[in-house]
Amino acid sequence: VELVESGGGLVQYGGSLRLSCIVSGFTSDDYAVGWFREAPGKGREGVSCISVIDGKTYYAEAMKGRFTISRDGAKNTVYLQMNNLKPDDTAAYYCHFMGAGSSWGRGTQVTVSS
């Protein structure tokens, strides 16, 4: 399974970004995709995830109301819409395949200026 993230960049405090994660190499819908992030000096933390088979979603408490995870089945792409971004959201964001096996993307950098 291969995951490729995109959509990161530099944004001002309060701005928005939409991250994309293209998933390839897996034909079943029995998997989930999660977004994680890792800031300098901190461990990797979970942001959000979505179950492809039933569409259920999960959000870390700090992201509720600001981030939205969604999926386009036709494009095999999972999105993370991030609104009202704060400097504390600055991190490398990774998507993670959770199914028959596990796989990570290479990440995309999000930088929020104050």
C-alpha positions, 0 to 999 in steps of 0.5 A: 500500500502506498500513501502520498500526502500533499497540500501542506504549506505556510499559512497565517494564524486563522487560515485554512489548508486542505491536505490530501492523501492518495491511497493506492495498492489496496482493493478492499474497503475494509481499512481506515486512514488516519492523519497524524502529526509530529512537531519538532521535539514532540512525539507523533500524535493522532489528529483524525481518522476515517473508516472507509467501510462505514464512514465513521470518523474520529477527531482528537479533542483539540481538533474538533470543530476545526478539522474535518476528515472526508474521503472521495472513493472515486479518487481513493483520496482522504482529505483533511480540511483544517480551518482556524489554524494556530501556530501550535498546529505547525507540524509534519502531517502524515497519513496512515493506512490501517488495514491488512498491514500498516503503511505511512506516507512521507508527510507534508509540512504545515507551518502556521505563522503568528 
